[in-house]
Structure formats: C-alpha cells, structure tokens
Amino acid sequence: MRFKLFFLLLGICGGALLTAAPLDYNMGKGDQPELQEIPEAGKFGWNNSYQINPLTGKNALCVQYNAKKKSFCKALFLPQSIQIYPVLKRRYFQVDLSVPENARHIWYCQLIFADSSNQWHTFGKYEPILEPGRASIVIPVNFDAAHYHYSNGSKFWFHDAMKFKPEQYPVRLVGIQFGLKEDAAAGRIFVDRIRELPYDSADSVTPVCAGLAENLLAVPVMPVLETSAGTLSRPDGTIRLENCASKEILLHTYVYEGQAGCTINSPKLPDFYEGKFSLEFSAPESSSEPMVKLGIVDATNHVFLLPGKLQKSRDEGPWIADFQFDATKIFQGERRQIARCESLRPVDQPVPPFRLASLSFQFPEKISSLNVLKLTPQLRLPRSAGMELSVETGDVVRILRPGREKDLRVVLKNCIDKTVDYDVEVALRNYRDQYTPWLKLGKMRFAPGESRVLPIPAFKDRGLYFVECRLRSLNDPGDSRWIRGSRSFAYLEPTGSTPLLESDDFLFGICCLSEYYPYQADEFLKAMMLIGVKNMRCGSTEKDVAFARKYHMTIDIVLGLESFYDRKKVQVNEELLQSYLDRVFRKAGVSTRYELDNELDTGSNFSVEDCVKSARAVEKYLHAKKPGYLFMSTGFCTFEKNRKFDCFYQEEVMKQTRDMFQIHCFHAYESIDRTFYPKIEMLLDKRREWGVEHIPWYLNETGDHGVTDRPRLQAQNIAKRFIYSWSRGAIGVCYYAFNDAGEDKRYTEDYFGLVSYDGYPKPNFVAYNTMTGILQRQRYKKQLTPRNSFLEQIHLFANGRQTVLAGWNEDGLNVHEIKCDAPEAEIVDIMGNRHPAEKKDGNWLMPIDRDGSYLIFNGSWPVELVR
C-alpha cells in the first residue's frame, strides 16, 4: 500500500514535470536508467550491464542470455531512475537494438510497464531483428482499452492492458525483455536507445458529432444478405419485405451457418467513441409497438445488440427507433458471437473496427410486410477518423499489372458531414518496411462526402506496396492521423491459369471458404486462378465447382462425419450416408479427392472406432459409385496421445485403414525453423514405423499467421513450406488460407490469408504468385545442401526447359557459388524481381537470405554447389 501511495502521489505532484519531456534513454550519451538486480539472473544465465557496443563503439545496455536455461531474458530498471506517466495513451516507443551475432535467436521484444499496484503490462513485437546488425523497432503503447485501435491503423500484440482501469495509474517503464527461440544458445543483445516518439494526439482532441450518409441503406454499408422471413427487395435505397407471415424478422449482413459466418460484406464504420443510430420503418398491418434491435459487430466477431427506443407512435407515421452505442464503456446488454472456430474469452468492451451486422424486429402479432425506410447515424469521433483511404487498380484484389500503372487510383474520402482541412503527405512502403520519400501534397480541403485522387511516389520494382497517408488537421490542432497498413496493391505479372497435367510433379493448392463470402466469391476465386492455384480445399458449393471447371482447378471435398455417423449407436447411418454423398457428388463432380472430415485427432468427438467405421463405409460407396476416386484420410495434426480417447489417434487410424486411404493427409503450422522441419521429418519416420509409407502424403493445411508485424514472415515462409514438403515426397500443399477470416488482433487464426479481411493483398500473395510462376511445371530433383541442414537449404528443380535452384538461409545473407556451364542466368527474389546473376571465378553467384531467392538457367544443365 505504501508503495502504491508513493507512486500515486509522485504521479499527481510531479506528473507534469516528469512527462514534460518525452522519455529518451540514449545509452551512448550516458542517459542510462540504473539497473535493478534480478535475484534469478545467475540461475537463468542472465547478465546485464552497460558496456561498449562493438557495432557502434558507444556505450549500450548489454543483455546477455543463455537460452538453454531460460526461454527469455530481461533487464529491469530501478524505480527512482525511471519516468512516471500519470496517463499513457496512444504513444509510440522506438527501441534501437544491436545484435552482433545470433540475431535469429530473438523471437520477440517487449517493453514492460508497471502500474500503481506494480502489476506488469507488456507491449511488444515479433521478430524484431531478422539478421545480425542494427535495427530499430517501433512499439505502440496504449493504456486505453476502448481505443486500442490506433488512429494510424496500428494495433496491439502482447497487449495486456485490455482491462486496465484509470485508478491503476500512474504507470512507468520498468524494463525490457526478449523472447528466445527453442534452438537458441547463449548470446547478447545491445539496447542502444529507448525513446518516446511524437504523441499521436487524435484521442485527446475534442471529438465532433458528425453524420455519415443520410441513409445507410442507400449506400453499400449495410447490404442485407439474408432474412429470416419474407421476400426481400431493395427499392430506392430502402428494404422491403413481403409475404412475411411472422412475428419475428431478422435481417443479416452476414452469412451464418453453424459456427461459420462472415461480416466482411458490411464495410467498416469510422472509428468512433459513441454513436446514435435512428431507424425509420413501417409495418402497415400492425398498430402495436414492436421491439427493435440493431446489431453492431466488432473485431472479435461479437454482435452487440442495441435495443431501440421508439420515438413516435404508429398513428403519426413511420416508427422511429433510436439506438445508442458507447464504445468506451463496458457493454451491459445482449450479445452473441459469430464466425469463430472456437470460443474466446468474453469481450466486455467492444473492440473496433465496427460494422453493421443486423436488424431484428419482434411484433406482438404476425405481419405480412415490412418497410425499412432509413438508417441515419450520428457519431462522436475525432474529425480525422472520418477520413477513409482506398486503393483501386481495376483488377481483382488490387492486382496492378506492369504496363497498366495508370489504372492505379489512391482515393482519400471525407466520410462525415463536416468540411475538413488537412496537410496531406503520401509515401509507399514495401514488404521490407522500406519507405519512399514522403510526397508532400500541402493543404487540401474536403467537403462533406468529397473524394480526392492522390498522386503517389514513383515505383519500379515488382512486389507488394502499402500506401501510407499522413494527415495533419488544420481544424483541430494536434489531431494527426496516419492511415496505413491494409491499403495495398500487388504490382505483379500474374502466373495465370493453365490446366493441371498428369505429368505435373506437385499440386499447388489453397484452402478457401468462398461460400461465406458471397459478394466477394467471384473476385477471390478469379484471383486464386491468376496466381497459379491449381486446387481448392473447400466446400462443395456449385459456385466453387463452376470456377474449378472454368479455371482448370480441382477441388478437395471435406466430408463431414456429423452428416452420416450416429455416435450413440457407434455406427454409420447408411441412409444418411447415401443421401449425403449423392448430394455432394451432384455438386462436386469435378473433384477426384475426398477427405474424411478435418483434424479428427484434435478436439473431435469421434473415436478411432468411429473414424475407421466411417472410412470403411465411405470407401465402399466410392468404390461402387466413383471410379477413379481418391479417398484421403482426415488431415492429422499431432503424434501425441489423445487424452480424450487414451490412444495415439493418428497411429491407430492409419494402421487400421492402410488398405482404404489413397492419400495420407497432414497439417503442420508452427515456426518454420524450430518446429515445422522437424515435424515433417517425424512424419516420415512415423510413416515408416506404421507401415504406410507406400501411401502418398499430402500437406493439405499449412501457413503462418500475419498478426501485426508478421506479414513479411508470411511471405518469407510460403515457398519454404511448399518446397520442403515437396523435397520430402509430398504430392502437394494447400496453403491456409486465401483470405483473412477476421480482424481481431488477439486471435491469430484471423490472419493467415494471402489477402486481408477486406480484400487487400498481402506480401505472401505476391510470393505465392512468384513461386508458382517459377515452379508450377518443374520437377523436383534433389537438395544440394546437406539433408539435415534446416537453417540453410538449396533445392534443385529441372524440367528440360529450365533448371532452377531455390534457396534460403535463416541466419542472414550468404552468397553461394554454383558451377554451371549455362551462358546466362538470372536471380529472382520472392517479389518477382529479376536481374542477371553475377559470376566469380567462373561460378555463378547465388545470394540467399531469410527471404530466399531463385537462380534460373534456361535449358537443361548439370549444376554443382561449389561453396
């Protein structure tokens, strides 16, 4: 209590003085907080001290670690030497690091803050350093749970302050810590500087009350996809339902089926603090007062149901219902969750961005028709939050083809009903986070609803570009907004669609759930074709089948056991099986591969006996009805003992079904160098042990999540996952997934896609296109580096027309010499940029780093790795 009181008094009395100057610990200039002694340091192999950094020649905080003893290391500062923050919202802290060696050891970097009760809160980033040398990372810090969504688009990772309360102030920076990878050893990290960057003050600016469109129903902000009753039409920006014959009516902007759903079809609302929505509607046959609710969905896919307060009686015209939504407070009302594979912890406070999700009506008596006339919002928000940046190229998912640069349009729109004035700057950022110079556009005025096309800096390299836009308000001093991140475009030449040939050595696939994206399905499926996808693992919808036929793709159909297996009787319901499979085959006639459900070995209620009986029944049906079929096992995930059924699930199933399955499916995600490679090697060992190595194997799910600063990692790893599996005998790989499944930064499964939730390309989209463009007609030959070399690999491909080497090095840049008599060669990076390869002493040079690259020779040539 005494400790807490001390900091409270210090924060109140000295807060203005202590926070007058931004924090800046420049170790090289002697601005060094005193280090706190850590009792467990010796036990864990830690040693923290100030010493000369060999890379800079200046003093720095040296954090020494031994990863064999502890998977993280930290340095703590003495309380009397650190800065106190009475309030800490929307700040950025830059950490300058140096790692002379073993940079790959570092998995994450976190800043540690303590509140008045000495409870720790951490904020940090993955993969702070990619190779030995120096690096600067920027960490957003925000003790405001309601607005953890920064005005510049940054969101948190390692954010422990979601339930932080104002009475826990003041807070202080108490230290820094680093996570270490499983295969790390001993090493050292130099912290050169920790400093606070200019304050993002949009949160502190007096908000304005502003409207959007006069009627959201008249613009594509609330597209109604489903209705629980009646026939839907949309005359003149209204919604009309006829032939309802129901007391209860629900209008969705999302698709809902079991636990799957999607609200991508409803565009984002601006980041607002409070909102009022007024709804006008009429039900001609009803004079009784109905109950009305408006559903708003947040980033966690929780729908918050706002009760409507009726303003007018039925006799005076249409009903008017008002809805209030305060995003800064704990939500006390009714809510439900959609679009989740599993239930997350309850969300007490709405998490932006917000979208409109539903309208529900409950009348005392049945009605035959309903007219929804107008939905008008009035929002309380920083003026700058009403500015929206978009990028269009005239092609699907913002592909920009070389030669069509004039089709690129970057548009900045004022979405609110207030005139605004800004100083505007624009820059481009590539997937390596390298920026072009900022293009200063000067003062720009935007009338309500006005859009302006912005010029952007010149670019020439192929790849993924993010458009960054900085706004400085001339109406509200201190209100600055940085619109960034997902507004991207992919500058590439598409691989395109070619038929899948029997001679093809490998299957390039992707997981897709297009049935939940009805507005985007055509665009997404066409984009898949353009980047060389040859197979979709998905449902059996007629649209998927039609696209597969049109664009020469095949489909893997996942057969759901729930549709035909009776767990109570422990047997297959033959009638349901017949009906279910007949229905599937009618839709998916193009498919030749059928998978027995998904990941039955993890969390499933089906035992080994259930799985084997189902496999036998399905195989019997396929044998009779589908000549040339390929029947696949469930996509297994683990080798561990299944606790629920007390058995080694995958082993037992594969041993008992070795005469049924034509393909053995497996899923592997995990860290590429620490876990993925060893897991694939374990799979090969187990297959030999179980006597099933004669059955071809298929990696039909793999990927990396792209939360916060990991999109580059996704691009680096995508070809590695395909090529390594190919080199170990896989018949193909399905990448998970084509598009992100949501926007909740705390839920990594939302961020595995090649494109973002709202359809903007990510770096791995370009990397996939580069990979298929080079390798889709190749045949795998051999690994030139030692087989047990996980960290550095070079693989050889040849098809008679071209000879290709693909390689990467997890420890940073290494230049290899390749002996080959080809007269010319070219290097291709993962973004598709090509340049002539160089020679040294008669050998071709192949530089490889963590990103990886390809060395291509035209024609068939013997090659040798010299060094």
Secondary structure, DSSP 8 states (H G I E B T S, - for coil): -HHHHHHHHHHHHHHHHHTSS--EEEGGGT----B---TTHHHHT-EEEEEE-TTTSSEEEEEEEETTT-SEEEEEB-GGGS-EES---SEEEEEEEEESS-GGGEEEEEEEEE-TT--EEEEEEE---SSSEEEEEEEEE---GGG-S-TTS---SS---TT--GGG--EEEEEEEEEE-TT--EEEEEEEEEEE----GGGGS--EEEE--S-GGGTTTS---EESSSEEE-GGG-EEEEEEEEEEEEEESSEEETTEEE-TTS------SEEEEEEEEE-TT--S--EEEEEEE-TT-EEEEEE-EE-S-GGGSSEEEEEEEETTS---S-EEE-S-SS-----SS--S--EEEEEEEEEEEEEEEEEEEEEEEEEEE-GGGGEEEEEE-SSGGGEE-TT-GGG-EEEEEE-SSS-EEEEEEEEEEETT--B---EEEEEEEE-TT-EEEE------S-EEEEEEEEEEESSSTT-EEEE-SS-EEEE----------TT-S-EEEEE--GGG-TTTHHHHHHHHHHTT--EEEE---HHHHHHHHHTT-EEEEEE-GGGTEETTTTEE-HHHHHHHHHHHHHH-TT--EEEESS-TTSS-S--HHHHHHHHHHHHHHHHHH-TT-EEE---B---S-BTTTTB-HHHHHHHHSTTT-SBEEEE--S-IIIIIHHHHHHHHHHHHHHT-TTS-EEEEEE-----TT-HHHHHHHHHHHHHHHHHTT-SEEEES-SB-----TT-GGGG--SB-TTS-B-HHHHHHHHHHHHHTT--EEEESS-TT--SEEEEEEE-SSEEEEEEEETTS-EEEEEE---S--EEEETT--EEE--EETTEEEEEE-SS-EEEEEES----EE--
